[in-house]
Amino acid sequence: MDEEILHCKFVLGNNYFRYRCAAVIISEDKVLLSTKDRGFTYAAVNGAVRMGESSDKAVVREAEEITGMKLETVRPLCIVENFFSGGGSLTGLECHELETYYLLRPAERLKSFDSFNAATGEGMARLCWLPLSELDNYEICPDVLKKLVKDPSHGFDIFINDRINERTYFVNEQDSKNDIR
């Protein structure tokens, strides 16, 4: 069976939805982020959740496949809902993407923090260990990821990243909407 069929996604009219997971991998005051555009924009290592697969299993599977490292889950970090107009193969579609982010760590002490190339479900990417103290020097997407990486000890949040209306906010129990941009 084609693995693409197993991914949690669908198209209905001009609307596209998919469910993904993302790994914030931290070790020794560095975070492993992925870039596909020569270091202009960085993102968490991420991938598709398959039908019948839990997001906590999917994030470890995807991150281990991409990085080649044995990883352990520390805890869930947040859910990010992305709304955007599709490009490339999604041109003409209004997209809604739900991503569950998890904090992961290498199961063993790393021997090297060198950058490396890796195959992802969306082509080749460069994986780079960036110092946590220097994250303000990098463009990281979504915007809330920088906040999560700098302080992964805060509680679980839900973030709405609405690129169509150029608004990013988080939803929590105290206030229904709090702009972070």
C-alpha positions as a LaTeX table, in Angstrom:
\begin{tabular}{lrrr}
\hline
Residue & $x$ (\AA) & $y$ (\AA) & $z$ (\AA) \\
\hline
Met1 & 0.00 & 0.00 & 0.00 \\
Asp2 & 1.23 & 3.47 & $-0.83$ \\
Glu3 & 2.45 & 5.24 & 2.34 \\
Glu4 & 0.98 & 8.52 & 1.07 \\
Ile5 & $-2.50$ & 7.01 & 1.50 \\
Leu6 & $-1.76$ & 6.40 & 5.18 \\
His7 & $-1.11$ & 10.05 & 6.03 \\
Cys8 & $-3.81$ & 11.96 & 7.94 \\
Lys9 & $-4.83$ & 14.48 & 5.29 \\
Phe10 & $-7.68$ & 15.23 & 2.93 \\
Val11 & $-8.90$ & 17.67 & 0.29 \\
Leu12 & $-12.50$ & 18.87 & 0.25 \\
Gly13 & $-13.30$ & 21.31 & $-2.53$ \\
Asn14 & $-10.59$ & 23.99 & $-2.38$ \\
Asn15 & $-9.75$ & 23.18 & 1.26 \\
Tyr16 & $-6.78$ & 21.08 & 2.32 \\
Phe17 & $-6.21$ & 19.64 & 5.82 \\
Arg18 & $-3.34$ & 17.63 & 7.26 \\
Tyr19 & $-2.22$ & 16.45 & 10.68 \\
Arg20 & 1.51 & 16.60 & 11.41 \\
Cys21 & 3.90 & 16.31 & 14.30 \\
Ala22 & 7.11 & 18.20 & 15.06 \\
Ala23 & 10.15 & 17.47 & 17.23 \\
Val24 & 11.97 & 20.12 & 19.23 \\
Ile25 & 15.22 & 18.23 & 19.86 \\
Ile26 & 17.42 & 19.85 & 22.51 \\
Ser27 & 20.82 & 18.70 & 23.76 \\
Glu28 & 23.57 & 20.57 & 25.62 \\
Asp29 & 22.05 & 24.05 & 25.10 \\
Lys30 & 21.54 & 23.51 & 21.37 \\
Val31 & 18.42 & 22.80 & 19.33 \\
Leu32 & 18.32 & 20.77 & 16.12 \\
Leu33 & 16.42 & 22.65 & 13.41 \\
Ser34 & 15.86 & 22.01 & 9.73 \\
Thr35 & 16.36 & 24.38 & 6.80 \\
Lys36 & 15.58 & 23.90 & 3.12 \\
Asp37 & 16.52 & 27.37 & 1.89 \\
Arg38 & 20.24 & 27.62 & 2.71 \\
Gly39 & 19.72 & 28.80 & 6.26 \\
Phe40 & 17.29 & 31.67 & 5.70 \\
Thr41 & 14.42 & 30.02 & 7.61 \\
Tyr42 & 14.55 & 27.22 & 10.18 \\
Ala43 & 11.81 & 24.89 & 11.44 \\
Ala44 & 11.47 & 21.92 & 13.76 \\
Val45 & 12.06 & 18.46 & 12.34 \\
Asn46 & 8.54 & 17.36 & 11.37 \\
Gly47 & 6.51 & 14.81 & 9.50 \\
Ala48 & 3.14 & 13.26 & 8.86 \\
Val49 & 1.00 & 11.38 & 11.32 \\
Arg50 & $-0.38$ & 8.20 & 9.77 \\
Met51 & $-3.94$ & 6.97 & 10.09 \\
Gly52 & $-4.30$ & 5.03 & 13.35 \\
Glu53 & $-0.95$ & 6.32 & 14.68 \\
Ser54 & $-0.71$ & 8.48 & 17.81 \\
Ser55 & 1.21 & 11.73 & 17.50 \\
Asp56 & 3.66 & 10.76 & 20.27 \\
Lys57 & 4.66 & 7.63 & 18.31 \\
Ala58 & 4.68 & 9.49 & 14.98 \\
Val59 & 7.03 & 12.24 & 16.19 \\
Val60 & 9.64 & 9.74 & 17.39 \\
Arg61 & 9.31 & 7.66 & 14.19 \\
Glu62 & 9.60 & 10.68 & 11.90 \\
Ala63 & 12.43 & 12.35 & 13.86 \\
Glu64 & 14.46 & 9.11 & 14.08 \\
Glu65 & 13.95 & 8.45 & 10.34 \\
Ile66 & 15.11 & 11.95 & 9.44 \\
Thr67 & 17.98 & 12.37 & 11.92 \\
Gly68 & 19.24 & 8.80 & 12.25 \\
Met69 & 19.41 & 9.31 & 16.03 \\
Lys70 & 17.75 & 7.27 & 18.76 \\
Leu71 & 15.44 & 9.77 & 20.54 \\
Glu72 & 13.35 & 9.94 & 23.71 \\
Thr73 & 10.21 & 11.96 & 24.31 \\
Val74 & 10.43 & 14.40 & 27.20 \\
Arg75 & 6.87 & 15.78 & 26.94 \\
Pro76 & 4.35 & 17.42 & 24.61 \\
Leu77 & 5.01 & 21.16 & 24.10 \\
Cys78 & 2.06 & 22.56 & 22.20 \\
Ile79 & $-0.34$ & 22.33 & 19.33 \\
Val80 & 0.09 & 24.79 & 16.47 \\
Glu81 & $-2.74$ & 25.39 & 14.00 \\
Asn82 & $-1.52$ & 26.87 & 10.72 \\
Phe83 & $-3.79$ & 28.56 & 8.19 \\
Phe84 & $-2.22$ & 29.51 & 4.85 \\
Ser85 & $-2.82$ & 29.76 & 1.11 \\
Gly86 & $-1.18$ & 26.81 & $-0.60$ \\
Gly87 & 1.76 & 27.01 & $-2.94$ \\
Gly88 & 3.51 & 24.45 & $-5.15$ \\
Ser89 & 1.36 & 21.31 & $-5.36$ \\
Leu90 & $-1.19$ & 23.01 & $-3.07$ \\
Thr91 & $-1.66$ & 26.12 & $-5.23$ \\
Gly92 & $-5.28$ & 27.25 & $-5.20$ \\
Leu93 & $-6.05$ & 25.54 & $-1.91$ \\
Glu94 & $-6.82$ & 27.12 & 1.45 \\
Cys95 & $-4.78$ & 25.08 & 3.91 \\
His96 & $-5.39$ & 24.16 & 7.53 \\
Glu97 & $-2.59$ & 22.24 & 9.23 \\
Leu98 & $-2.63$ & 20.90 & 12.77 \\
Glu99 & 0.82 & 20.14 & 14.28 \\
Thr100 & 1.54 & 18.62 & 17.68 \\
Tyr101 & 4.99 & 19.65 & 18.94 \\
Tyr102 & 6.98 & 17.47 & 21.35 \\
Leu103 & 10.19 & 18.09 & 23.26 \\
Leu104 & 12.65 & 15.28 & 22.48 \\
Arg105 & 16.23 & 14.52 & 23.49 \\
Pro106 & 18.87 & 12.16 & 22.15 \\
Ala107 & 18.83 & 8.81 & 23.98 \\
Glu108 & 22.65 & 8.86 & 24.11 \\
Arg109 & 25.26 & 11.59 & 24.54 \\
Leu110 & 26.12 & 13.06 & 21.13 \\
Lys111 & 29.68 & 12.88 & 19.84 \\
Ser112 & 29.21 & 15.75 & 17.39 \\
Phe113 & 27.01 & 18.78 & 16.87 \\
Asp114 & 27.98 & 19.14 & 13.20 \\
Ser115 & 25.30 & 20.08 & 10.67 \\
Phe116 & 24.23 & 17.36 & 8.23 \\
Asn117 & 21.98 & 16.73 & 5.24 \\
Ala118 & 18.93 & 14.50 & 5.59 \\
Ala119 & 16.13 & 13.19 & 3.42 \\
Thr120 & 12.64 & 14.24 & 4.51 \\
Gly121 & 9.22 & 13.45 & 3.11 \\
Glu122 & 9.45 & 16.79 & 1.28 \\
Gly123 & 12.96 & 16.48 & $-0.16$ \\
Met124 & 16.43 & 17.17 & 1.19 \\
Ala125 & 17.01 & 19.41 & 4.21 \\
Arg126 & 20.02 & 20.67 & 6.15 \\
Leu127 & 19.82 & 19.91 & 9.88 \\
Cys128 & 21.73 & 22.33 & 12.09 \\
Trp129 & 22.42 & 22.45 & 15.82 \\
Leu130 & 21.82 & 26.09 & 16.77 \\
Pro131 & 22.89 & 27.49 & 20.17 \\
Leu132 & 19.86 & 28.38 & 22.29 \\
Ser133 & 21.57 & 31.64 & 23.28 \\
Glu134 & 21.74 & 32.75 & 19.61 \\
Leu135 & 18.20 & 31.96 & 18.42 \\
Asp136 & 17.32 & 35.65 & 18.06 \\
Asn137 & 19.80 & 35.75 & 15.15 \\
Tyr138 & 17.73 & 33.27 & 13.10 \\
Glu139 & 14.41 & 33.31 & 11.27 \\
Ile140 & 12.41 & 30.44 & 12.78 \\
Cys141 & 8.98 & 29.33 & 11.58 \\
Pro142 & 6.42 & 29.34 & 13.03 \\
Asp143 & 7.15 & 32.45 & 15.10 \\
Val144 & 6.11 & 30.76 & 18.35 \\
Leu145 & 8.79 & 28.08 & 17.95 \\
Lys146 & 11.53 & 30.47 & 19.08 \\
Lys147 & 9.60 & 31.12 & 22.31 \\
Leu148 & 9.05 & 27.39 & 22.90 \\
Val149 & 12.68 & 26.52 & 22.28 \\
Lys150 & 14.01 & 29.27 & 24.56 \\
Asp151 & 11.72 & 28.21 & 27.42 \\
Pro152 & 10.46 & 24.65 & 26.99 \\
Ser153 & 9.60 & 24.47 & 30.71 \\
His154 & 6.36 & 26.48 & 30.40 \\
Gly155 & 3.03 & 24.67 & 30.32 \\
Phe156 & 1.23 & 23.21 & 27.32 \\
Asp157 & $-0.29$ & 25.79 & 24.95 \\
Ile158 & $-2.28$ & 25.95 & 21.74 \\
Phe159 & $-1.03$ & 28.49 & 19.18 \\
Ile160 & $-2.92$ & 29.77 & 16.15 \\
Asn161 & $-0.65$ & 30.81 & 13.27 \\
Asp162 & $-2.96$ & 32.54 & 10.78 \\
Arg163 & $-0.77$ & 33.63 & 7.86 \\
Ile164 & $-3.83$ & 34.55 & 5.80 \\
Asn165 & $-4.89$ & 37.27 & 8.27 \\
Glu166 & $-1.31$ & 37.85 & 9.52 \\
Arg167 & $-2.12$ & 37.05 & 13.16 \\
Thr168 & $-0.45$ & 34.69 & 15.58 \\
Tyr169 & $-1.93$ & 34.16 & 19.03 \\
Phe170 & $-2.12$ & 31.58 & 21.75 \\
Val171 & $-5.19$ & 30.17 & 23.42 \\
Asn172 & $-5.06$ & 29.37 & 27.13 \\
Glu173 & $-7.40$ & 28.88 & 30.04 \\
Gln174 & $-7.07$ & 32.42 & 31.45 \\
Asp175 & $-7.67$ & 34.41 & 28.25 \\
Ser176 & $-9.29$ & 33.24 & 25.07 \\
Lys177 & $-6.87$ & 35.11 & 22.77 \\
Asn178 & $-3.48$ & 36.64 & 23.49 \\
Asp179 & $-1.58$ & 38.15 & 20.58 \\
Ile180 & 2.10 & 37.30 & 20.53 \\
Arg181 & 2.95 & 39.35 & 17.49 \\
\hline
\end{tabular}
